[in-house]
Amino acid sequence: MLNSIPENLDQCTFDFDALNAQPYEPAKLYIVEMPRRKRCSRCKKIKDIDQFPKTYTSGIGYASWCKNCTNEHARERQHTRRQEIDQGLYSPPTDDRECTLCHRVLPADKFGLEYRNKDRLKPWCKDCSAHRHRLAKYGLTPDQYGEMFEAQGGVCAICHKPETRLCSTGEVSPLVIDHNHYTGEVRALLCHDCNLSYGLLKEDHSRILALLAYHQKWNSE
């Protein structure tokens, strides 16, 4: 068959002009209608499709268990694992491990409990977990926090000095996220001492000026 193919394309007898002259017919688009109701494979009840969690592993984009069954199963599993810990049937690991966020190798007691994992420990240390909680509280991502930290040169926005307070692991704590307590707007990153002092003054402009005048009066030298 290969011997029958002409070496020179000019000898090809296929009529490309006739092929190009044919009208173009776009491919047909078939729209599959999504089911509006579905049977849960756990409770066997037929429910609306919005009562099932979305997933990418299913052909129709929805899980086989409904949301109620999924949440109930998660609660049962966490309750069982809590009982194992309370009854002494489970002992947390004692080996050192690497935090998936700060990449420090720390003892197992520096990691919080997570009942959903097999070893019952979170993949990140307690310090990173607290930091992630603060970021989520103020609607910041780790990248946004890093940009603020670099813009300030890694120092406090008030005293212009780096943080010196140590966390539970002996490392220097990250700068605190300062925000407006009325609007929730994030303002800057402060060290622990400046953030505490500013908060104790209740952000009162007149009180801050009075404190400055008092300081200048007794520390004029």
Residue frames as a rotation matrix with the C-alpha (Angstrom) as fourth column:
MET 1
0.566 0.824 0.000 0.00
0.824 -0.566 0.000 0.00
0.000 0.000 -1.000 0.00
LEU 2
0.425 -0.483 -0.765 2.87
0.180 -0.783 0.595 2.34
-0.887 -0.391 -0.246 0.81
ASN 3
-0.589 -0.705 0.394 4.33
0.500 0.065 0.864 1.73
-0.635 0.706 0.314 -2.66
SER 4
-0.053 0.672 0.739 1.18
0.987 -0.079 0.142 3.16
0.153 0.737 -0.659 -4.26
ILE 5
0.647 0.252 -0.720 1.68
0.468 -0.876 0.115 6.59
-0.602 -0.411 -0.685 -2.63
PRO 6
0.696 -0.399 0.597 3.16
0.515 -0.303 -0.802 8.98
0.501 0.866 -0.005 -5.26
GLU 7
-0.108 -0.842 -0.528 6.51
0.985 -0.164 0.060 10.47
-0.138 -0.514 0.847 -4.36
ASN 8
-0.958 -0.174 0.228 5.61
0.226 -0.947 0.226 13.81
0.177 0.268 0.947 -5.97
LEU 9
-0.500 0.815 -0.292 2.55
0.349 -0.120 -0.930 15.52
-0.793 -0.567 -0.224 -4.55
ASP 10
-0.475 0.316 -0.822 1.84
-0.738 -0.651 0.176 16.99
-0.479 0.690 0.542 -7.98
GLN 11
-0.829 0.121 -0.546 0.91
-0.307 0.718 0.625 13.50
0.468 0.686 -0.558 -9.14
CYS 12
-0.815 0.580 0.002 -1.82
0.265 0.375 -0.888 13.25
-0.516 -0.723 -0.459 -6.53
THR 13
-0.780 0.567 0.264 -5.19
0.287 -0.051 0.957 12.95
0.556 0.822 -0.123 -8.24
PHE 14
-0.249 0.717 -0.651 -7.27
0.949 0.045 -0.313 14.01
-0.195 -0.696 -0.691 -5.20
ASP 15
-0.166 0.305 0.938 -9.43
0.535 -0.771 0.345 17.02
0.829 0.559 -0.035 -6.01
PHE 16
-0.610 -0.125 -0.782 -8.83
0.773 -0.308 -0.554 19.44
-0.172 -0.943 0.285 -3.11
ASP 17
-0.962 0.270 0.027 -10.65
-0.252 -0.925 0.283 22.27
0.102 0.266 0.959 -4.92
ALA 18
-0.245 0.918 -0.311 -13.83
-0.119 0.290 0.950 20.24
0.962 0.270 0.038 -5.06
LEU 19
-0.147 0.141 -0.979 -13.48
0.883 0.464 -0.065 19.43
0.445 -0.874 -0.193 -1.38
ASN 20
-0.842 -0.231 -0.488 -13.05
0.452 -0.795 -0.405 23.10
-0.294 -0.561 0.774 -0.47
ALA 21
-0.822 0.561 0.101 -16.05
-0.314 -0.594 0.741 24.04
0.475 0.577 0.664 -2.59
GLN 22
-0.225 0.769 -0.598 -18.37
0.594 0.595 0.541 21.93
0.772 -0.233 -0.591 -0.45
PRO 23
0.288 0.397 0.871 -20.38
-0.399 -0.777 0.486 23.89
0.870 -0.488 -0.066 2.13
TYR 24
-0.778 -0.627 -0.026 -19.04
-0.181 0.264 -0.947 23.71
0.601 -0.733 -0.319 5.65
GLU 25
0.403 0.896 -0.185 -21.26
-0.101 0.245 0.964 21.89
0.910 -0.370 0.189 8.12
PRO 26
-0.306 -0.531 0.790 -20.43
-0.840 -0.240 -0.486 22.50
0.448 -0.813 -0.373 11.76
ALA 27
-0.813 -0.057 -0.580 -20.40
0.150 0.941 -0.303 19.55
0.563 -0.333 -0.756 14.11
LYS 28
0.222 0.972 0.071 -23.64
-0.001 -0.073 0.997 18.85
0.975 -0.221 -0.015 15.87
LEU 29
-0.777 -0.401 0.486 -23.77
-0.431 -0.224 -0.874 19.82
0.459 -0.888 0.001 19.52
TYR 30
-0.010 0.743 -0.670 -25.66
0.331 0.634 0.699 17.45
0.944 -0.214 -0.252 21.74
ILE 31
-0.452 -0.034 0.891 -26.95
-0.703 -0.602 -0.379 18.95
0.549 -0.798 0.248 24.98
VAL 32
-0.450 0.242 -0.860 -27.48
0.460 0.888 0.009 16.44
0.765 -0.392 -0.511 27.75
GLU 33
0.237 0.634 0.736 -30.17
-0.421 -0.616 0.666 17.51
0.876 -0.467 0.121 30.19
MET 34
-0.815 -0.570 0.101 -29.04
-0.292 0.254 -0.922 17.22
0.500 -0.781 -0.373 33.81
PRO 35
-0.214 0.761 -0.612 -31.32
0.657 0.576 0.486 15.26
0.722 -0.298 -0.624 36.12
ARG 36
-0.077 0.287 0.955 -33.33
-0.438 -0.870 0.226 17.38
0.895 -0.401 0.193 38.50
ARG 37
0.602 0.280 0.748 -33.70
-0.797 0.267 0.542 14.65
-0.048 -0.922 0.383 41.12
LYS 38
-0.137 -0.759 -0.637 -31.41
-0.526 0.601 -0.602 11.87
0.840 0.252 -0.481 42.28
ARG 39
0.872 0.416 -0.259 -31.46
-0.058 0.612 0.788 8.90
0.487 -0.672 0.558 44.67
CYS 40
0.191 -0.803 0.565 -28.97
-0.971 -0.240 -0.012 8.92
0.145 -0.546 -0.825 47.53
SER 41
0.107 -0.224 -0.969 -27.06
-0.281 0.928 -0.246 5.64
0.954 0.298 0.036 47.66
ARG 42
-0.888 -0.455 -0.068 -26.85
-0.047 0.237 -0.970 5.80
0.458 -0.858 -0.232 51.46
CYS 43
-0.726 0.670 0.157 -30.31
-0.322 -0.130 -0.938 6.79
-0.608 -0.731 0.310 52.70
LYS 44
-0.777 0.363 0.515 -32.02
0.606 0.651 0.456 5.57
-0.170 0.667 -0.726 49.48
LYS 45
0.170 0.856 -0.488 -34.17
0.520 -0.498 -0.694 8.72
-0.837 -0.136 -0.530 49.33
ILE 46
-0.080 -0.097 0.992 -34.89
0.962 -0.267 0.051 10.64
0.260 0.959 0.114 46.14
LYS 47
0.230 0.055 -0.972 -33.95
0.565 -0.820 0.088 14.29
-0.792 -0.569 -0.220 46.57
ASP 48
0.992 0.075 -0.106 -33.43
-0.025 -0.693 -0.721 17.40
-0.127 0.717 -0.685 44.47
ILE 49
0.558 -0.821 0.118 -30.07
0.638 0.334 -0.694 17.56
0.531 0.463 0.710 42.72
ASP 50
0.148 -0.515 0.844 -29.03
-0.304 -0.836 -0.457 20.63
0.941 -0.189 -0.280 44.74
GLN 51
0.791 0.156 0.592 -29.17
-0.612 0.176 0.771 18.46
0.016 -0.972 0.235 47.88
PHE 52
0.805 -0.581 0.119 -26.05
0.578 0.814 0.057 16.61
-0.131 0.023 0.991 46.70
PRO 53
0.392 -0.736 -0.553 -22.49
-0.146 -0.643 0.752 18.00
-0.908 -0.214 -0.359 46.98
LYS 54
0.888 -0.122 -0.443 -20.68
-0.454 -0.094 -0.886 18.71
0.067 0.988 -0.139 43.74
THR 55
0.273 -0.834 0.479 -17.71
-0.115 0.466 0.877 16.57
-0.955 -0.295 0.031 42.76
TYR 56
0.131 -0.328 -0.936 -15.46
-0.963 -0.268 -0.040 16.18
-0.238 0.906 -0.350 39.73
THR 57
-0.814 -0.513 0.272 -15.19
-0.470 0.857 0.210 12.39
-0.341 0.043 -0.939 40.09
SER 58
-0.193 0.831 0.521 -18.80
0.298 0.556 -0.776 11.73
-0.935 0.006 -0.355 39.11
GLY 59
-0.640 -0.048 0.767 -20.06
0.762 0.087 0.641 11.64
-0.097 0.995 -0.019 35.56
ILE 60
0.269 0.828 0.492 -22.92
0.778 -0.488 0.397 14.04
0.568 0.276 -0.775 36.30
GLY 61
-0.350 -0.537 0.768 -20.88
0.059 -0.831 -0.554 16.26
0.935 -0.148 0.322 38.62
TYR 62
0.219 0.472 0.854 -22.67
-0.867 -0.307 0.392 15.33
0.448 -0.826 0.342 41.86
ALA 63
-0.771 -0.569 0.287 -21.73
-0.633 0.628 -0.452 12.88
0.077 -0.530 -0.844 44.62
SER 64
-0.485 0.576 -0.658 -23.65
0.084 0.780 0.621 9.67
0.870 0.246 -0.427 45.25
TRP 65
-0.351 0.354 -0.867 -24.42
0.936 0.163 -0.313 10.64
0.030 -0.921 -0.389 48.85
CYS 66
0.529 0.588 0.612 -26.64
0.494 -0.800 0.341 13.59
0.690 0.122 -0.713 49.70
LYS 67
-0.156 -0.616 0.772 -25.33
-0.281 -0.722 -0.632 16.45
0.947 -0.316 -0.060 51.83
ASN 68
0.502 0.412 0.760 -27.11
-0.830 -0.016 0.557 15.23
0.242 -0.911 0.334 54.97
CYS 69
0.987 -0.146 -0.063 -25.59
0.154 0.972 0.175 11.75
0.036 -0.182 0.983 54.69
THR 70
0.274 -0.944 0.186 -22.16
0.426 -0.055 -0.903 13.15
0.862 0.327 0.386 53.91
ASN 71
-0.111 -0.273 0.956 -22.22
-0.627 -0.727 -0.280 15.42
0.771 -0.630 -0.091 56.96
GLU 72
0.754 0.451 0.478 -23.64
-0.654 0.449 0.608 12.67
0.059 -0.771 0.634 59.17
HIS 73
0.831 -0.499 -0.245 -20.89
0.424 0.854 -0.301 10.27
0.360 0.146 0.922 58.10
ALA 74
-0.048 -0.881 0.470 -18.21
0.109 -0.472 -0.875 12.89
0.993 0.009 0.119 58.83
ARG 75
0.136 0.168 0.976 -19.64
-0.873 -0.446 0.199 13.51
0.468 -0.879 0.086 62.30
GLU 76
0.965 0.242 0.098 -19.76
-0.260 0.869 0.422 9.78
0.016 -0.433 0.901 63.05
ARG 77
0.538 -0.829 -0.153 -16.17
0.527 0.472 -0.707 9.31
0.658 0.300 0.691 61.94
GLN 78
-0.216 -0.617 0.756 -14.92
-0.277 -0.704 -0.654 12.22
0.936 -0.351 -0.019 64.03
HIS 79
0.473 0.465 0.748 -16.91
-0.848 0.011 0.530 10.99
0.238 -0.885 0.400 67.05
THR 80
0.967 -0.136 -0.216 -15.37
0.154 0.986 0.068 7.52
0.204 -0.099 0.974 66.70
ARG 81
0.149 -0.985 0.087 -11.86
0.492 -0.002 -0.871 8.91
0.858 0.172 0.484 66.49
ARG 82
-0.059 -0.107 0.993 -12.46
-0.679 -0.724 -0.118 11.16
0.731 -0.681 -0.030 69.50
GLN 83
0.841 0.415 0.348 -13.57
-0.538 0.565 0.625 8.10
0.063 -0.713 0.698 71.49
GLU 84
0.704 -0.645 -0.298 -10.40
0.482 0.742 -0.466 6.27
0.522 0.184 0.833 70.47
ILE 85
-0.233 -0.815 0.530 -8.29
0.051 -0.554 -0.831 9.12
0.971 -0.167 0.171 71.85
ASP 86
0.104 0.352 0.930 -10.36
-0.862 -0.435 0.261 9.55
0.497 -0.829 0.258 75.04
GLN 87
0.928 0.323 0.187 -10.35
-0.373 0.812 0.449 5.81
-0.007 -0.486 0.874 75.81
GLY 88
0.186 -0.954 0.235 -6.63
-0.700 0.040 0.713 5.50
-0.690 -0.297 -0.660 75.23
LEU 89
0.615 0.088 0.783 -7.06
0.342 0.865 -0.366 3.27
-0.710 0.493 0.502 72.18
TYR 90
0.657 -0.413 0.631 -4.99
0.591 -0.236 -0.771 5.68
0.468 0.879 0.089 70.14
SER 91
0.399 -0.626 -0.670 -1.70
0.510 -0.456 0.729 7.33
-0.762 -0.633 0.137 71.02
PRO 92
0.949 -0.025 -0.315 -0.50
-0.247 -0.681 -0.690 10.23
-0.197 0.732 -0.652 68.84
PRO 93
0.630 -0.776 0.033 2.77
0.578 0.440 -0.687 9.74
0.519 0.452 0.726 66.97
THR 94
0.781 -0.435 -0.449 5.93
0.252 -0.438 0.863 10.84
-0.572 -0.786 -0.232 68.74
ASP 95
-0.048 -0.850 0.525 8.25
0.943 0.135 0.305 11.10
-0.330 0.510 0.794 65.74
ASP 96
-0.337 -0.164 -0.927 9.40
-0.011 -0.984 0.177 14.44
-0.941 0.070 0.330 64.37
ARG 97
0.099 0.433 0.896 7.77
0.933 0.273 -0.235 15.64
-0.347 0.859 -0.377 61.17
GLU 98
-0.882 -0.464 0.080 8.00
0.449 -0.778 0.438 18.48
-0.141 0.423 0.895 58.69
CYS 99
-0.067 0.847 -0.528 5.38
0.187 -0.509 -0.840 21.22
-0.980 -0.155 -0.125 58.60
THR 100
-0.018 0.127 0.992 3.92
0.964 0.267 -0.017 21.51
-0.267 0.955 -0.127 55.12
LEU 101
0.879 0.387 0.279 3.80
0.447 -0.871 -0.202 25.34
0.166 0.302 -0.939 55.37
CYS 102
0.785 -0.616 0.063 6.93
-0.598 -0.729 0.334 26.55
-0.159 -0.300 -0.941 57.17
HIS 103
0.664 -0.490 -0.565 8.90
-0.116 0.679 -0.725 23.34
0.739 0.546 0.394 56.35
ARG 104
-0.177 -0.686 0.706 10.36
-0.928 -0.124 -0.352 23.16
0.329 -0.717 -0.614 59.85
VAL 105
-0.132 0.056 -0.990 10.98
0.114 0.993 0.041 19.72
0.985 -0.108 -0.138 61.36
LEU 106
-0.331 0.161 0.930 9.21
-0.847 -0.486 -0.217 19.77
0.417 -0.859 0.297 64.73
PRO 107
-0.981 0.043 0.192 8.10
-0.075 0.820 -0.567 17.25
-0.182 -0.571 -0.801 67.39
ALA 108
-0.615 0.788 0.016 4.68
0.529 0.398 0.750 15.70
0.584 0.470 -0.661 66.98
ASP 109
-0.102 0.618 -0.779 3.29
0.955 -0.158 -0.250 17.60
-0.278 -0.770 -0.575 69.99
LYS 110
-0.688 -0.175 -0.704 3.75
0.042 -0.978 0.202 20.85
-0.725 0.109 0.680 68.02
PHE 111
-0.880 0.451 -0.150 0.99
-0.170 -0.004 0.985 19.71
0.444 0.892 0.080 65.62
GLY 112
-0.443 0.804 0.398 -2.70
-0.841 -0.217 -0.496 19.98
-0.312 -0.554 0.772 66.43
LEU 113
-0.616 0.311 0.724 -5.15
0.181 0.950 -0.255 17.09
-0.767 -0.026 -0.642 66.32
GLU 114
-0.409 0.530 -0.743 -7.10
-0.908 -0.319 0.272 16.47
-0.093 0.785 0.612 63.13
TYR 115
-0.140 0.426 0.894 -9.65
-0.404 0.799 -0.445 13.67
-0.904 -0.423 0.061 63.43
ARG 116
0.797 0.514 -0.317 -10.06
-0.470 0.198 -0.860 13.34
-0.379 0.835 0.399 59.65
ASN 117
0.171 -0.821 -0.545 -6.44
-0.876 0.127 -0.466 12.27
0.451 0.557 -0.697 59.06
LYS 118
0.553 0.033 -0.832 -5.19
0.030 0.998 0.059 8.75
0.833 -0.057 0.551 59.61
ASP 119
-0.346 -0.769 -0.537 -2.49
0.654 0.213 -0.726 9.74
0.673 -0.603 0.429 62.08
ARG 120
0.489 0.723 -0.489 -4.89
0.861 -0.311 0.402 12.24
0.138 -0.617 -0.775 63.76
LEU 121
-0.099 -0.577 -0.811 -2.43
0.561 -0.705 0.433 15.13
-0.822 -0.412 0.393 63.30
LYS 122
0.871 0.368 -0.325 -2.64
0.005 -0.668 -0.744 18.21
-0.491 0.647 -0.584 61.12
PRO 123
0.563 -0.684 0.464 -0.08
0.808 0.338 -0.482 18.52
0.173 0.647 0.743 58.30
TRP 124
0.011 -0.552 0.834 0.98
0.126 -0.827 -0.549 21.98
0.992 0.111 0.060 59.53
CYS 125
-0.678 -0.411 -0.609 2.24
0.622 0.120 -0.774 23.02
0.391 -0.903 0.175 62.97
LYS 126
0.130 0.770 -0.624 0.23
0.969 -0.231 -0.084 24.90
-0.209 -0.594 -0.777 65.59
ASP 127
-0.356 -0.317 -0.879 1.92
0.235 -0.941 0.244 28.22
-0.904 -0.119 0.410 64.82
CYS 128
-0.998 -0.002 -0.064 1.11
-0.062 -0.214 0.975 27.98
-0.016 0.977 0.213 61.11
SER 129
-0.413 0.908 -0.072 -2.41
0.833 0.408 0.373 26.86
0.368 0.094 -0.925 61.96
ALA 130
0.102 0.417 -0.903 -2.94
0.756 -0.623 -0.202 29.95
-0.647 -0.662 -0.378 64.14
HIS 131
-0.658 -0.412 -0.630 -1.45
-0.067 -0.801 0.594 32.15
-0.750 0.433 0.500 61.45
ARG 132
-0.903 0.390 0.179 -3.73
0.291 0.250 0.923 30.64
0.315 0.886 -0.340 58.78
HIS 133
-0.079 0.915 -0.395 -6.71
0.997 0.074 -0.028 31.24
0.003 -0.396 -0.918 61.07
ARG 134
-0.099 -0.012 -0.995 -5.77
0.355 -0.935 -0.024 34.92
-0.930 -0.356 0.097 61.44
LEU 135
-0.940 -0.262 -0.221 -5.36
-0.111 -0.376 0.920 35.31
-0.324 0.889 0.324 57.68
ALA 136
-0.638 0.762 0.115 -8.76
0.624 0.424 0.656 33.74
0.451 0.490 -0.746 57.05
LYS 137
-0.045 0.620 -0.783 -10.31
0.897 -0.320 -0.304 35.97
-0.439 -0.717 -0.542 59.73
TYR 138
-0.051 -0.054 -0.997 -9.21
-0.040 -0.998 0.056 39.11
-0.998 0.042 0.048 57.91
GLY 139
0.840 0.514 0.173 -9.74
0.114 0.144 -0.983 37.75
-0.531 0.845 0.062 54.38
LEU 140
0.339 -0.809 -0.480 -6.04
-0.901 -0.425 0.081 37.66
-0.270 0.406 -0.873 53.46
THR 141
0.955 -0.172 -0.240 -4.14
0.048 0.892 -0.450 35.04
0.292 0.418 0.860 51.51
PRO 142
0.531 -0.829 -0.174 -0.56
0.584 0.209 0.785 34.04
-0.615 -0.518 0.595 52.37
ASP 143
-0.148 -0.587 0.796 0.62
0.967 -0.255 -0.007 35.82
0.207 0.768 0.605 49.22
GLN 144
0.473 0.398 0.786 -1.13
0.275 -0.914 0.298 39.05
0.837 0.076 -0.542 50.21
TYR 145
0.971 -0.182 -0.152 0.39
0.120 -0.175 0.977 38.87
-0.205 -0.968 -0.148 53.69
GLY 146
0.195 -0.961 0.197 3.82
0.861 0.264 0.436 38.32
-0.471 0.084 0.878 52.13
GLU 147
0.002 -0.136 0.991 3.37
0.761 -0.643 -0.089 41.36
0.649 0.754 0.102 49.90
MET 148
0.844 0.328 0.424 2.46
-0.021 -0.770 0.637 43.52
0.536 -0.547 -0.643 52.91
PHE 149
0.787 -0.595 -0.163 5.45
0.370 0.245 0.896 42.16
-0.493 -0.766 0.413 54.83
GLU 150
-0.071 -0.842 0.535 7.85
0.989 0.008 0.146 42.94
-0.127 0.539 0.833 51.97
ALA 151
0.284 0.242 0.928 6.35
0.512 -0.856 0.067 46.42
0.811 0.456 -0.367 51.42
GLN 152
0.954 0.087 0.285 7.03
-0.189 -0.564 0.804 47.26
0.231 -0.821 -0.522 55.08
GLY 153
0.113 -0.992 -0.049 10.55
-0.658 -0.038 -0.752 45.87
0.745 0.117 -0.657 54.89
GLY 154
-0.002 -0.054 -0.999 9.72
0.375 0.926 -0.051 43.14
0.927 -0.375 0.019 57.41
VAL 155
-0.915 -0.327 -0.236 9.32
0.346 -0.339 -0.875 45.60
0.207 -0.882 0.423 60.28
CYS 156
-0.175 0.866 -0.468 6.45
0.886 -0.068 -0.459 47.07
-0.429 -0.495 -0.755 62.33
ALA 157
0.016 0.277 0.961 4.56
0.775 -0.610 0.163 49.94
0.632 0.742 -0.224 60.70
ILE 158
0.928 0.346 0.137 4.71
0.175 -0.731 0.659 51.98
0.328 -0.588 -0.739 63.96
CYS 159
0.732 -0.681 -0.026 8.10
-0.172 -0.221 0.960 51.44
-0.659 -0.698 -0.279 65.61
HIS 160
0.734 -0.413 -0.539 9.82
-0.601 -0.024 -0.799 50.31
0.317 0.910 -0.266 62.40
LYS 161
-0.375 -0.812 0.447 11.51
-0.912 0.411 -0.019 47.45
-0.168 -0.415 -0.894 64.23
PRO 162
-0.407 0.215 -0.888 11.30
-0.382 0.843 0.379 43.71
0.829 0.494 -0.261 63.59
GLU 163
0.683 0.717 0.137 9.20
-0.492 0.314 0.812 41.45
0.539 -0.622 0.568 65.81
THR 164
-0.470 -0.868 0.158 11.02
-0.678 0.241 -0.694 40.05
0.565 -0.434 -0.702 68.84
ARG 165
0.086 0.586 0.805 8.22
-0.921 0.356 -0.161 38.07
-0.381 -0.728 0.570 70.51
LEU 166
-0.855 -0.453 -0.252 8.71
-0.510 0.822 0.252 34.30
0.093 0.344 -0.934 70.38
CYS 167
0.215 0.931 -0.296 6.02
-0.823 0.336 0.458 31.73
0.526 0.145 0.838 69.67
SER 168
0.767 0.207 0.608 5.61
-0.577 0.637 0.511 28.33
-0.281 -0.743 0.608 71.33
THR 169
0.889 -0.447 0.102 8.27
0.447 0.798 -0.404 26.70
0.099 0.405 0.909 69.15
GLY 170
0.240 -0.835 -0.495 10.88
0.578 -0.286 0.764 29.31
-0.780 -0.470 0.414 70.03
GLU 171
-0.424 -0.332 0.843 10.68
0.897 -0.281 0.341 31.00
0.124 0.900 0.417 66.65
VAL 172
-0.922 0.085 -0.378 9.93
-0.007 -0.979 -0.204 34.68
-0.387 -0.185 0.903 66.14
SER 173
-0.095 0.979 0.182 6.19
0.601 0.202 -0.773 35.29
-0.794 0.036 -0.607 65.80
PRO 174
-0.405 0.027 0.914 4.85
0.859 -0.332 0.390 36.84
0.314 0.943 0.111 62.60
LEU 175
-0.996 0.069 0.051 3.76
-0.079 -0.970 -0.230 40.46
0.034 -0.233 0.972 62.61
VAL 176
-0.468 0.882 -0.052 0.20
0.543 0.241 -0.805 41.03
-0.697 -0.405 -0.591 63.79
ILE 177
-0.563 0.394 0.726 -2.48
0.677 -0.284 0.679 42.08
0.473 0.874 -0.107 61.31
ASP 178
-0.770 0.302 -0.562 -3.87
0.221 -0.700 -0.679 45.46
-0.598 -0.647 0.473 62.39
HIS 179
-0.581 0.660 0.476 -7.41
0.652 0.027 0.758 46.28
0.487 0.751 -0.446 61.28
ASN 180
-0.727 0.466 0.504 -10.16
-0.538 -0.843 0.003 48.82
0.427 -0.269 0.863 61.83
HIS 181
-0.945 0.326 0.004 -12.46
0.237 0.696 -0.677 47.41
-0.223 -0.639 -0.736 64.52
TYR 182
-0.232 0.904 -0.358 -15.45
-0.288 -0.415 -0.863 49.28
-0.929 -0.098 0.357 63.09
THR 183
0.395 0.359 -0.846 -15.11
-0.882 -0.111 -0.459 48.63
-0.258 0.927 0.272 59.36
GLY 184
0.728 -0.176 0.663 -12.89
0.094 0.983 0.158 45.53
-0.680 -0.053 0.732 59.42
GLU 185
0.911 -0.403 -0.084 -10.46
-0.192 -0.237 -0.952 47.11
0.364 0.884 -0.294 56.95
VAL 186
0.570 -0.801 -0.182 -6.91
0.799 0.488 0.351 45.73
-0.192 -0.346 0.919 57.16
ARG 187
0.969 -0.195 -0.152 -4.44
-0.201 -0.979 -0.022 48.58
-0.145 0.051 -0.988 57.71
ALA 188
0.242 -0.955 -0.171 -0.90
-0.762 -0.078 -0.643 47.32
0.601 0.286 -0.746 58.27
LEU 189
0.503 -0.221 -0.836 1.32
0.434 0.901 0.022 44.82
0.748 -0.374 0.549 60.10
LEU 190
0.439 -0.289 0.851 2.39
-0.715 -0.686 0.136 45.64
0.544 -0.668 -0.508 63.66
CYS 191
-0.639 -0.643 -0.422 4.62
-0.128 0.630 -0.766 44.04
0.758 -0.435 -0.485 66.24
HIS 192
-0.087 0.649 -0.756 2.96
0.758 0.535 0.373 42.54
0.647 -0.540 -0.538 69.31
ASP 193
-0.499 -0.161 -0.851 3.89
0.796 -0.474 -0.377 45.40
-0.343 -0.866 0.364 71.66
CYS 194
-0.974 0.128 -0.189 2.70
-0.186 -0.926 0.329 48.19
-0.133 0.355 0.925 69.35
ASN 195
-0.495 0.840 -0.222 -0.50
-0.010 0.250 0.968 46.37
0.869 0.482 -0.115 68.51
LEU 196
-0.112 0.424 -0.899 -1.25
0.922 0.381 0.065 45.78
0.370 -0.821 -0.434 72.21
SER 197
-0.702 -0.216 -0.678 -0.47
0.526 -0.800 -0.290 49.39
-0.480 -0.561 0.675 73.16
TYR 198
-0.929 0.367 -0.044 -2.57
-0.289 -0.649 0.704 50.78
0.230 0.666 0.709 70.32
GLY 199
-0.282 0.861 -0.423 -5.45
0.298 0.497 0.815 48.57
0.912 0.104 -0.397 71.32
LEU 200
-0.258 0.154 -0.954 -5.28
0.966 0.053 -0.253 49.52
0.011 -0.987 -0.162 75.01
LEU 201
-0.879 -0.062 -0.473 -5.55
0.104 -0.992 -0.064 53.17
-0.466 -0.106 0.879 73.97
LYS 202
-0.038 0.954 0.296 -8.77
0.572 0.264 -0.777 52.17
-0.819 0.140 -0.556 72.17
GLU 203
-0.412 -0.234 0.880 -7.56
0.904 -0.221 0.365 54.07
0.109 0.947 0.303 69.09
ASP 204
0.672 0.646 -0.362 -8.74
0.710 -0.702 0.066 57.26
-0.212 -0.301 -0.930 70.81
HIS 205
0.253 -0.596 0.762 -7.10
0.622 -0.504 -0.600 60.24
0.741 0.626 0.243 69.08
SER 206
0.550 0.006 0.835 -7.42
-0.434 -0.852 0.293 62.59
0.713 -0.524 -0.466 72.07
ARG 207
0.944 -0.206 0.258 -6.06
-0.141 0.454 0.880 59.97
-0.298 -0.867 0.399 74.46
ILE 208
0.514 -0.795 0.322 -3.08
0.856 0.453 -0.249 59.29
0.052 0.403 0.913 72.21
LEU 209
0.191 -0.416 0.889 -2.28
0.243 -0.858 -0.453 63.03
0.951 0.302 -0.063 72.01
ALA 210
0.761 0.128 0.636 -2.69
-0.539 -0.422 0.729 63.36
0.362 -0.897 -0.252 75.78
LEU 211
0.865 -0.493 0.097 -0.32
0.366 0.750 0.551 60.46
-0.344 -0.441 0.829 76.32
LEU 212
0.258 -0.786 0.561 2.22
0.823 -0.125 -0.554 62.08
0.506 0.605 0.615 73.99
ALA 213
0.348 -0.082 0.934 1.93
-0.228 -0.974 -0.001 65.40
0.910 -0.212 -0.357 75.87
TYR 214
0.940 0.018 0.341 2.34
-0.338 0.197 0.920 63.59
-0.050 -0.980 0.191 79.18
HIS 215
0.657 -0.740 0.147 5.42
0.740 0.670 0.064 61.80
-0.146 0.067 0.987 77.89
GLN 216
0.132 -0.617 0.776 6.97
0.560 -0.599 -0.572 65.04
0.818 0.510 0.267 76.60
LYS 217
0.659 0.182 0.730 6.25
-0.390 -0.747 0.539 66.80
0.643 -0.639 -0.421 79.91
TRP 218
0.830 -0.283 0.480 8.08
-0.394 0.311 0.865 64.27
-0.394 -0.907 0.147 82.06
ASN 219
0.338 -0.762 0.552 10.71
0.675 0.605 0.423 63.26
-0.656 0.230 0.719 79.51
SER 220
0.975 0.084 -0.208 11.65
-0.055 -0.811 -0.583 66.62
-0.217 0.579 -0.786 78.03
GLU 221
0.185 -0.980 -0.071 15.33
-0.684 -0.180 0.707 65.87
-0.706 -0.082 -0.703 78.34
